[in-house]
Amino acid sequence: MKKEYEVLFTPCKIGSLEIKNRFVVPAMSFTDVITWSNHSQTENKIEDFLIRKAKDGVGCFVFGCLYVFSQTNVNDWLYNHPELFKDVPKLMDTLHSYGTKAIQQLGFGAGKAYIMPPFLQDKYDTDETVKQNADMMMASADEGLPNRWTPERKTTYLTKERIQEIIHGLAETAYLCKINGIDGVEVHASHEGYMLDQFIAPYCNHRTDEYGGSLENRLRFACEIVKAIKEKCGEDYPVLIRYSLVSKTKDFSKGIIPQDKESIEIGKTIEESQQAMRILSEAGYDAFDVDNGTYDSWYYPHPPVYMPLNCNLKEAIAVKPFTDKPIICSGRMQPDVAAEAIRSGKLDFLGIGRQNLVEENYVTKLYEGKDEDIRPCISCHLGCMPISLWKNKCTFGQLGNCALNPHAGHEAQWDKIPAPAVKKEIAVIGAGIAGLEFALRATERGHNVTVYEKGKRIGGIFNEAAAFTFKEKDKELLAYYKRQIEKNNIKVCFETEIKDIYDIKADEYVIATGSMGPNRLHILGSERFITAQDYIASGCEEGENIVIIGGGVTGCEIAYELACKGKKPVIVEVQDDILIAPGSSMANTSFLRDAFEYYNVPIYTSAKTVSATEQTITIETAEGKEINLKADVVVQSIGFKKGIPFELPENVNNVHIIGDAVKVSNLLNAVHTAYKLAMTI
């Protein structure tokens, strides 16, 4: 172990509860251990993931958010269903056997942040029960706040009578947690802009009763909750609160990106949160699990690749002197920075969520000094948080996944697959991410794999995806694959183009050649257009006025890179919005949208590219108006062609296709198709 990490492996207490080290896994969307209401486990047992991480050495889990009242049945409370906890004592005994503690996060309303489950969305206007429950979930400090996902839906008013019902429900549910062996509870919802946060944040609370006005009044609900739980469960039962310190919000649905030093905060400020730490500590909370942001600025509590590393630590450090209770901080936390903060008394625990999905042996590898073998989280959100939003259209991907580690959360599915009966010679054509992932996993299973690559490097087009200045973790991922290929002695034949697979002798053939290249426009003047990949590879340096045709993820990332460099990008998109990408995360796309507003990046949607000259490009708007744009460089970012660069034999069962060669998609598709094949071949 690196000496600087030693402090991460020292014990620390939360109230009466001793945690063996400083690693806390915060609540994540799929780590629900109790099936209730619309909460459900994945198709596999999430206990397998938790136990695997306990074996890895995690000090403490916070189980996924558990609502204390039903989202599908009117006035149905969790505390009336103690039978739902029947499997919890056995799980807790197992976790405790590894020295791991566990806290249950409790939720009780989302207000304007409510994301209606897909199976209920179409029933809201026709099913009175669904509407009643949704309106209860959307209850808030104020009536009429716009829903973050569907702004036409507005919050309802949370009455004082309902507040007392919720407090009672939380205390009773906390007691069920206690008697079933769970080590403590965490009060959610003063986090990410959920309902309790809307009581505390001034822009969402204009009440004139005892729950509005002064900071003390806006914190009253939170204080009454902890007092009720302590009264029911005892003073020594740990109660944490998940708390966003600064809202980082300038308006509804508009956040304040880190570069923005001019916008005025309308939500919680650091000065108020410093005072809140004192008030909430005195009320009885035993620890603060902190970050920043709301769903209006979702890129703070769920930071994408565009956010800085350790993006919430500054505020965590700023509130530490105002409480004697432990502080846990999450948000792209890095172990070296966290260790220094803990060693200097500025922090107590580091929250590591997504990195524990990507790397199953994260804690062990840090302890053993094997940092270079840690697969890095690249903050893509493709698997863990694929909830997309464009033109007020909300779509869900499959939650409970990791783009880079299909095994995480699906242990029961993959662990039951037997080892291959026959060790095979396998030829992989293409050393992109799909090919590399397959080669590593198939080698782990005992096969002998040779990779053939027509170029001079591994990683394929991911090299361009990783080239942006803000993608340090993507670059680390490429380095990780390179090291693992070398450590596993996997032969890679560079500058070897395969035109006929039967030129290679193998038992199985895996085609991982990627796409057939970028799509191109063929219009007057288009011969001077440059592809997105070539422009990225050149460093995005050429030109001052750059027009980007295509407002997908790649086009928008180019525009963001250029804006950060002080250049003048313009985005032209034929669809009616940019960043229309099912499976993407609103945390990622909302950052880019707010960044484009901050940097004044012009965006033309529903616009067709007509022609170009050496200095300009002409586009046509949806209204038929032609606009000439100054263009030193025109970058095409309009997708890729599917295909395979050679003929394949018919009616054979030993040829397999993975990644973009099957379907032009994203990193998750590349890794998951490769992993699935490797585990079953």
C-alpha positions in Angstrom: 0.0 0.0 0.0 1.1 3.5 -0.7 2.0 5.2 2.6 -0.3 8.1 1.7 -3.3 5.7 1.7 -2.7 4.3 5.2 -5.2 6.8 6.7 -8.0 5.4 4.4 -7.7 2.1 6.3 -8.1 3.5 9.8 -11.4 3.1 11.7 -13.7 6.0 12.4 -17.0 6.2 14.2 -20.5 7.5 13.2 -22.2 7.9 16.5 -21.8 4.6 18.3 -21.1 2.7 15.1 -17.4 2.0 14.3 -16.6 1.7 10.6 -13.4 -0.2 10.0 -12.1 2.1 7.3 -13.0 5.3 5.5 -14.6 3.8 2.4 -18.4 4.3 2.1 -20.5 3.2 -0.9 -23.3 5.8 -1.2 -26.8 4.8 -2.1 -27.2 3.9 -5.8 -30.3 3.3 -7.8 -30.1 -0.5 -8.0 -28.8 -1.3 -4.5 -32.3 -1.8 -3.0 -32.3 -4.7 -0.6 -36.1 -4.6 0.0 -38.6 -5.1 -2.8 -41.4 -2.6 -2.2 -43.7 -0.4 -4.2 -41.9 0.4 -7.5 -38.6 -0.5 -5.8 -37.3 -3.8 -7.1 -34.1 -5.6 -7.3 -32.4 -6.4 -10.6 -33.1 -9.7 -12.2 -30.3 -11.0 -10.1 -29.8 -10.8 -6.3 -28.2 -7.5 -5.4 -27.0 -9.3 -2.2 -24.3 -10.9 -4.4 -22.9 -7.5 -5.3 -23.0 -6.3 -1.7 -21.3 -9.5 -0.4 -18.6 -9.3 -3.2 -17.9 -5.7 -2.2 -17.8 -6.6 1.5 -15.2 -9.2 0.7 -13.3 -6.5 -1.1 -13.1 -4.6 2.1 -15.7 -1.8 1.9 -16.3 -0.2 5.3 -19.9 0.8 5.0 -22.8 0.6 2.5 -25.7 2.9 2.2 -28.4 0.8 0.7 -30.4 2.2 -2.2 -33.2 4.7 -1.3 -36.3 3.0 0.2 -39.5 5.0 0.2 -41.5 4.8 3.4 -44.8 5.1 1.6 -46.0 3.3 -1.5 -45.8 4.9 -4.9 -48.5 2.5 -6.3 -51.1 2.2 -3.5 -52.7 5.2 -1.8 -51.8 5.6 1.9 -49.9 2.4 2.1 -46.9 2.6 4.5 -43.8 0.4 4.6 -44.0 0.0 8.4 -47.2 -2.0 7.9 -45.2 -4.6 6.0 -42.5 -6.0 8.4 -42.5 -9.2 6.4 -40.6 -7.4 3.6 -37.6 -7.4 5.9 -37.5 -11.1 6.3 -34.2 -11.6 4.3 -32.4 -8.6 5.8 -31.0 -10.2 9.0 -29.3 -13.0 7.1 -27.7 -10.4 4.7 -26.6 -8.3 7.6 -25.0 -11.2 9.4 -23.1 -12.0 6.2 -21.9 -8.4 5.8 -21.0 -8.2 9.4 -18.9 -11.4 9.1 -16.6 -9.4 6.8 -16.5 -6.4 9.1 -18.8 -4.3 6.8 -21.5 -2.1 8.2 -24.7 -1.0 6.4 -27.0 2.0 6.6 -30.5 2.1 5.0 -31.3 5.3 3.1 -35.0 6.3 3.6 -36.9 8.5 1.1 -40.3 10.1 1.4 -41.1 12.2 -1.6 -39.5 13.9 -4.6 -41.5 17.1 -5.2 -40.5 18.7 -8.4 -37.7 16.1 -8.9 -40.1 13.2 -9.2 -39.3 10.9 -12.1 -42.4 8.9 -12.8 -41.6 5.3 -13.5 -42.2 4.4 -17.2 -44.9 1.9 -16.5 -47.0 4.7 -14.8 -46.4 7.6 -17.2 -49.2 6.7 -19.5 -51.6 6.1 -16.7 -51.3 9.5 -14.9 -54.2 11.1 -16.8 -56.5 8.1 -16.8 -55.9 6.2 -13.5 -57.1 8.1 -10.4 -54.9 5.9 -8.1 -51.8 6.6 -10.2 -52.6 10.3 -10.2 -53.1 10.4 -6.4 -49.9 8.6 -5.7 -47.9 10.7 -8.2 -49.3 13.9 -6.8 -48.3 12.7 -3.3 -44.8 12.0 -4.6 -44.8 15.5 -6.2 -45.9 17.2 -2.9 -43.5 20.0 -1.9 -43.0 23.0 0.2 -44.7 25.1 -2.5 -47.5 24.3 -4.8 -46.9 24.8 -8.6 -43.2 24.2 -8.9 -42.3 22.9 -12.4 -41.3 19.2 -12.5 -37.7 18.9 -13.6 -38.6 16.1 -16.1 -42.0 17.1 -17.3 -42.4 20.8 -16.5 -46.1 20.8 -17.4 -46.7 18.8 -14.2 -46.6 20.9 -11.1 -45.9 20.2 -7.4 -48.8 19.9 -4.9 -48.8 21.4 -1.5 -47.5 19.3 1.4 -49.8 19.9 4.3 -48.7 20.0 7.9 -50.8 17.0 8.6 -49.0 15.0 5.9 -45.6 16.2 7.2 -46.5 14.6 10.6 -47.6 11.4 8.8 -44.2 11.2 7.0 -42.3 11.8 10.2 -44.2 9.0 11.9 -43.6 6.7 8.8 -39.9 7.4 8.9 -39.5 6.7 12.6 -41.5 3.4 12.3 -39.5 2.3 9.3 -36.3 3.1 11.0 -37.3 0.9 13.8 -37.9 -2.0 11.4 -34.4 -1.4 10.1 -33.0 -1.5 13.6 -34.7 -4.7 14.7 -33.6 -6.4 11.5 -30.0 -5.7 12.1 -29.4 -2.7 9.8 -26.7 -0.5 11.5 -28.4 2.8 11.0 -30.5 4.9 8.6 -29.9 7.8 6.3 -32.5 10.5 5.7 -32.6 11.2 2.0 -34.3 14.1 0.2 -32.2 17.1 1.4 -30.1 15.9 -1.5 -30.3 16.4 -5.3 -33.3 18.7 -4.9 -35.8 16.2 -3.6 -38.7 17.2 -1.4 -36.9 17.9 1.8 -34.3 19.9 -0.1 -37.2 22.0 -1.5 -38.2 22.9 2.0 -34.6 24.0 2.8 -33.8 25.8 -0.5 -35.2 29.4 -0.6 -36.3 29.3 -4.3 -38.6 26.4 -3.6 -40.1 27.4 -0.2 -42.2 30.5 0.2 -44.3 29.1 3.1 -45.6 31.4 5.8 -46.1 28.8 8.4 -43.5 27.3 10.8 -41.8 25.4 7.9 -41.0 28.5 5.9 -39.1 31.7 6.2 -35.9 31.6 8.4 -33.3 28.9 8.0 -34.4 27.4 11.3 -37.9 27.1 10.0 -36.8 25.6 6.6 -34.8 23.0 8.6 -37.6 22.3 11.0 -38.9 19.3 9.0 -35.4 17.7 8.9 -34.9 18.3 12.6 -38.3 16.8 13.5 -37.4 13.7 11.5 -34.2 12.9 13.4 -35.8 13.6 16.8 -38.7 11.2 16.0 -36.3 8.5 14.8 -34.1 8.9 17.9 -37.2 8.7 20.2 -38.4 5.5 18.5 -35.0 3.8 18.0 -32.9 5.2 20.8 -30.3 7.9 21.0 -27.5 5.5 20.1 -29.0 4.4 16.8 -27.1 6.2 14.1 -29.0 8.6 11.9 -27.2 10.2 8.9 -28.5 12.9 6.5 -27.8 13.1 2.8 -27.3 16.8 2.3 -26.4 18.9 -0.8 -24.5 21.8 0.5 -24.8 24.3 -2.3 -27.7 24.1 -4.9 -25.5 25.4 -7.7 -28.7 26.6 -9.3 -29.5 29.9 -11.0 -33.1 29.1 -12.2 -35.4 26.2 -12.6 -33.7 23.6 -14.9 -30.6 25.7 -15.1 -27.4 25.0 -13.1 -24.2 26.9 -12.5 -21.3 25.1 -14.1 -17.9 25.3 -12.3 -16.6 27.9 -14.7 -19.5 30.2 -14.1 -18.4 32.7 -11.4 -21.1 35.3 -12.2 -24.5 33.7 -11.9 -26.4 34.2 -8.7 -27.3 31.2 -6.5 -31.0 31.0 -5.8 -30.8 27.9 -3.7 -28.7 26.8 -0.7 -25.5 28.8 -0.2 -22.4 27.6 1.6 -23.0 30.2 4.3 -26.4 28.8 5.0 -25.2 25.2 4.9 -22.5 26.0 7.4 -25.2 27.2 9.8 -27.3 24.2 8.9 -24.6 21.8 10.0 -24.8 23.4 13.5 -28.6 23.2 13.6 -28.8 19.7 12.3 -26.0 18.4 14.6 -27.8 19.8 17.6 -31.0 18.2 16.4 -29.4 14.8 16.6 -27.9 13.8 13.2 -24.8 11.7 13.6 -23.1 12.3 10.3 -23.4 14.3 7.1 -23.2 12.6 3.7 -22.6 15.6 1.5 -22.2 16.8 -2.1 -23.7 19.7 -4.1 -26.4 20.3 -6.6 -30.1 19.6 -7.4 -31.8 18.0 -10.4 -31.6 21.5 -11.8 -27.8 21.0 -11.6 -27.7 17.3 -11.6 -24.1 17.2 -12.7 -22.9 17.9 -9.2 -24.5 15.0 -7.3 -24.0 12.8 -10.4 -20.9 14.3 -11.9 -20.2 13.4 -15.6 -16.8 13.4 -17.3 -17.1 17.1 -17.9 -17.0 17.9 -14.1 -13.7 18.2 -12.3 -12.4 15.4 -10.1 -13.3 15.8 -6.4 -15.8 18.4 -7.5 -17.7 18.6 -4.2 -14.8 18.5 -1.8 -14.3 22.2 -1.5 -17.7 22.7 0.0 -17.4 19.6 2.3 -14.2 21.1 3.7 -15.9 24.5 4.2 -18.6 23.0 6.5 -16.4 20.7 8.5 -15.5 23.4 11.1 -19.2 23.9 11.9 -19.9 20.4 13.2 -18.2 17.8 15.3 -20.0 15.0 13.4 -18.3 13.1 10.6 -18.5 14.3 7.0 -18.7 11.9 4.1 -18.1 13.4 0.6 -18.9 12.0 -2.8 -18.3 13.2 -6.3 -15.5 11.8 -8.5 -13.5 11.4 -5.3 -9.9 10.4 -5.8 -8.1 8.4 -3.1 -4.9 10.5 -2.9 -6.9 13.8 -2.5 -9.4 12.2 0.0 -6.5 10.7 2.0 -4.9 14.1 2.4 -8.2 15.7 3.4 -8.8 13.0 6.0 -5.2 13.2 7.3 -5.5 16.9 7.8 -8.8 16.7 9.6 -10.9 18.2 6.8 -12.9 15.1 6.0 -13.8 11.8 7.6 -15.0 9.4 4.9 -14.9 9.3 1.1 -18.0 8.2 -0.8 -17.1 5.9 -3.7 -20.0 4.8 -5.7 -19.5 4.3 -9.4 -15.8 3.4 -9.1 -16.9 0.4 -6.9 -19.1 -0.7 -9.8 -16.3 -0.5 -12.4 -13.7 -2.1 -10.3 -14.9 -5.0 -8.1 -11.6 -5.2 -6.2 -11.1 -1.5 -5.7 -10.4 -1.4 -2.0 -8.3 -4.5 -2.2 -6.1 -3.2 -5.0 -5.6 0.1 -3.2 -4.6 -1.8 0.0 -2.2 -4.0 -1.9 -0.6 -1.2 -3.9 -2.0 -2.3 -7.2 -3.3 1.0 -8.3 -2.4 0.5 -11.9 -4.6 -2.6 -12.1 -7.7 -0.6 -11.1 -10.1 -0.2 -14.0 -11.1 3.5 -13.8 -14.6 4.9 -13.8 -14.9 7.3 -16.7 -18.1 9.0 -15.4 -20.1 8.1 -18.5 -23.4 7.2 -16.8 -24.3 4.9 -19.7 -25.0 2.0 -17.4 -25.6 3.4 -13.9 -27.8 6.3 -14.7 -29.2 6.2 -18.2 -32.2 8.5 -17.7 -32.3 10.8 -20.7 -34.1 14.1 -21.2 -34.5 16.2 -24.4 -37.4 18.4 -25.5 -39.0 17.6 -22.2 -39.0 13.9 -23.2 -37.8 11.6 -20.5 -36.6 8.1 -21.4 -35.2 5.3 -19.2 -32.4 2.9 -20.1 -31.8 -0.2 -18.1 -30.6 0.9 -14.6 -28.3 -1.2 -12.5 -25.5 -1.7 -15.0 -22.0 -0.5 -15.5 -20.8 0.3 -19.0 -17.3 -1.0 -18.3 -18.2 -3.9 -16.0 -21.2 -6.0 -17.0 -20.6 -8.3 -14.0 -21.4 -5.7 -11.4 -24.9 -6.1 -10.1 -25.4 -9.2 -12.2 -23.2 -11.7 -10.3 -25.8 -14.4 -10.1 -26.2 -14.3 -13.9 -22.6 -14.6 -14.8 -21.1 -16.5 -11.9 -23.3 -19.6 -12.6 -21.8 -20.0 -16.1 -19.4 -22.9 -15.9 -15.8 -22.8 -17.1 -15.4 -23.8 -20.8 -15.0 -27.6 -21.3 -12.6 -27.0 -24.2 -9.9 -24.4 -24.3 -9.9 -22.9 -27.8 -7.7 -20.9 -30.1 -9.6 -17.7 -30.8 -8.8 -15.0 -33.4 -10.1 -11.5 -32.7 -10.1 -9.1 -35.6 -9.9 -5.5 -34.3 -8.2 -4.1 -31.2 -10.8 -1.5 -30.4 -12.5 -1.6 -27.0 -14.8 -4.5 -27.9 -12.0 -6.6 -29.2 -9.8 -5.9 -26.1 -12.6 -6.6 -23.7 -13.3 -9.9 -25.3 -9.7 -10.8 -25.4 -9.2 -10.2 -21.7 -12.3 -12.0 -20.6 -11.8 -15.0 -22.9 -8.2 -15.3 -21.7 -9.4 -15.2 -18.1 -11.5 -18.2 -18.9 -8.6 -20.1 -20.3 -8.8 -19.6 -24.0 -5.8 -18.7 -26.1 -6.5 -15.4 -27.9 -4.7 -13.6 -30.7 -5.8 -10.1 -31.7 -5.2 -8.8 -35.3 -5.2 -5.0 -35.8 -4.7 -3.2 -39.1 -3.5 0.0 -37.3 -0.6 0.7 -35.0 -2.5 1.2 -31.8 -5.1 -0.4 -29.5 -8.4 1.3 -28.6 -9.7 2.1 -32.1 -11.9 5.1 -32.3 -11.9 5.4 -28.5 -8.6 7.1 -28.9 -10.4 10.0 -30.4 -13.2 9.9 -27.8 -10.5 10.1 -25.1 -8.5 12.9 -26.7 -10.4 15.8 -25.2 -8.7 17.7 -22.4 -11.5 16.9 -19.9 -11.2 13.1 -20.4 -8.3 12.2 -18.2 -10.1 9.0 -17.0 -10.8 7.9 -20.6 -7.0 8.1 -21.2 -6.5 6.1 -18.0 -8.9 3.5 -19.4 -6.8 3.1 -22.6 -3.7 2.8 -20.4 -5.4 0.2 -18.3 -6.3 -2.0 -21.3 -2.8 -1.7 -22.6 -1.3 -2.9 -19.3 -3.8 -5.7 -18.9 -3.2 -7.0 -22.5 0.5 -7.0 -21.7 0.1 -8.6 -18.3 -2.0 -11.4 -19.7 0.5 -12.0 -22.5 -2.2 -11.6 -25.2 -0.6 -11.4 -28.6 -1.6 -8.3 -30.7 -0.5 -8.4 -34.3 -0.4 -4.7 -35.4 -0.5 -3.5 -39.0 -2.1 -6.7 -39.9 -5.2 -6.3 -42.1 -7.4 -9.3 -42.4 -9.3 -9.6 -45.7 -10.4 -13.2 -45.4 -10.8 -14.7 -41.9 -9.7 -18.1 -43.2 -6.3 -16.7 -43.8 -6.1 -17.2 -40.0 -6.2 -20.7 -38.4 -8.5 -20.6 -35.3 -11.3 -22.5 -33.6 -13.4 -19.4 -33.2 -13.4 -16.0 -35.0 -14.5 -12.8 -33.4 -15.2 -9.8 -35.6 -14.6 -6.5 -33.7 -13.8 -4.2 -36.6 -16.0 -1.4 -35.4 -18.0 0.7 -37.9 -17.3 1.2 -41.6 -16.3 4.8 -41.0 -18.1 8.1 -40.5 -21.1 9.2 -42.6 -20.4 12.2 -44.9 -22.5 14.9 -46.5 -22.3 15.2 -50.3 -23.4 18.8 -51.1 -21.9 21.8 -52.8 -18.6 22.6 -51.1 -18.6 19.6 -48.8 -15.2 18.4 -50.0 -13.6 20.8 -47.5 -15.5 19.3 -44.6 -13.5 17.4 -42.0 -14.7 14.4 -40.0 -15.1 14.7 -36.3 -12.5 12.0 -35.7 -9.9 13.7 -37.8 -10.6 17.1 -36.2 -10.3 15.6 -32.7 -7.1 13.8 -33.7 -5.6 17.1 -34.8 -6.2 18.6 -31.4 -9.2 20.8 -32.3 -6.7 23.6 -32.9 -7.5 24.7 -36.5 -9.8 27.6 -37.0 -11.5 30.3 -34.9 -15.0 30.0 -36.2 -15.9 26.3 -36.4 -19.3 25.0 -37.6 -20.1 21.5 -36.3 -22.7 19.6 -38.3 -24.4 17.3 -35.9 -25.5 17.9 -32.3 -25.0 14.4 -31.0 -22.7 13.6 -28.1 -19.5 13.8 -30.2 -20.4 17.0 -31.9 -21.4 18.7 -28.6 -18.2 17.5 -26.9 -16.2 19.1 -29.8 -18.2 22.3 -29.3 -17.5 22.3 -25.5 -13.8 21.7 -26.0 -13.6 24.6 -28.5 -15.6 26.9 -26.2 -13.2 26.1 -23.3 -10.3 27.0 -25.6 -11.9 30.4 -26.3 -12.9 29.6 -29.9 -16.3 30.2 -31.5 -18.2 26.9 -32.3 -21.6 26.7 -33.8 -23.8 23.6 -33.8 -26.1 22.7 -36.6 -28.5 19.9 -36.0 -31.2 18.5 -38.3 -33.4 17.2 -35.5 -35.4 19.4 -33.3 -33.0 19.2 -30.3 -29.4 18.4 -29.6 -28.2 15.4 -27.6 -31.0 13.1 -28.6 -29.4 9.9 -27.4 -31.4 7.2 -25.7 -29.3 5.7 -22.9 -27.5 9.0 -22.2 -27.9 10.6 -18.8 -29.5 14.0 -18.2 -26.6 14.7 -15.8 -24.3 14.7 -18.8 -26.5 16.4 -21.3 -27.7 19.1 -18.9 -24.1 20.1 -18.2 -23.4 20.6 -21.9 -26.6 22.6 -22.4 -25.7 24.9 -19.4 -22.2 25.2 -20.7 -23.4 26.2 -24.2 -25.5 28.9 -22.6 -22.6 30.1 -20.5 -20.2 30.2 -23.4 -22.9 31.6 -25.8 -22.6 28.8 -28.3 -25.1 29.3 -31.1 -27.3 26.2 -31.7 -29.5 25.7 -34.8 -31.9 22.8 -34.6 -34.3 21.6 -37.3 -31.7 23.0 -39.6 -30.4 21.5 -42.9 -27.0 22.1 -44.3 -27.3 23.4 -47.9 -23.9 24.3 -49.2 -20.5 25.7 -48.3 -17.8 28.0 -49.7 -14.2 28.4 -48.5 -15.2 30.8 -45.8 -18.9 30.1 -45.1 -21.6 27.5 -44.8 -25.3 28.0 -45.7 -28.0 26.3 -43.6 -31.8 26.3 -44.0 -34.0 26.6 -40.9 -37.3 24.8 -40.4 -39.1 28.0 -41.6 -37.2 27.8 -44.9 -34.9 30.8 -44.1 -31.3 30.5 -45.3 -28.5 31.6 -43.0 -24.9 32.1 -43.9 -22.5 31.2 -41.1 -18.8 32.1 -41.0 -16.8 28.9 -41.0 -13.0 28.6 -41.0 -13.6 24.9 -40.4 -16.6 22.7 -41.0 -16.7 19.5 -38.9 -19.0 16.7 -39.8 -20.3 14.6 -36.8 -23.3 12.8 -38.2 -22.8 9.2 -37.1 -21.2 6.1 -38.6 -21.9 3.4 -41.1 -22.6 -0.1 -40.0 -20.8 -3.0 -41.7 -17.9 -5.4 -41.9 -14.9 -4.9 -44.2 -14.9 -8.3 -45.7 -17.2 -11.1 -46.7 -18.2 -13.7 -44.1 -19.0 -17.3 -44.7 -22.6 -18.4 -44.5 -24.1 -21.0 -42.2 -21.1 -21.3 -39.8 -21.4 -21.1 -36.0 -17.8 -20.2 -35.1 -17.9 -16.6 -36.4 -19.1 -14.0 -34.0 -19.6 -10.2 -34.4 -19.4 -7.7 -31.5 -19.5 -4.0 -30.8 -20.1 -1.4 -33.5 -19.7 -4.1 -36.2 -23.1 -5.4 -35.0 -24.8 -2.1 -34.2 -23.3 1.4 -34.2 -23.9 2.4 -30.6 -21.8 3.3 -27.6 -19.2 2.1 -25.2 -21.6 0.1 -23.2 -22.7 -1.9 -26.2 -19.1 -2.5 -27.2 -18.1 -3.8 -23.7 -21.3 -5.7 -23.0 -21.5 -7.6 -26.3 -17.8 -8.5 -25.9 -18.3 -9.7 -22.3 -21.4 -11.7 -23.1 -19.6 -13.6 -25.9 -16.5 -14.2 -23.8 -18.5 -15.6 -21.0 -20.4 -18.0 -23.2 -17.9 -19.1 -25.9 
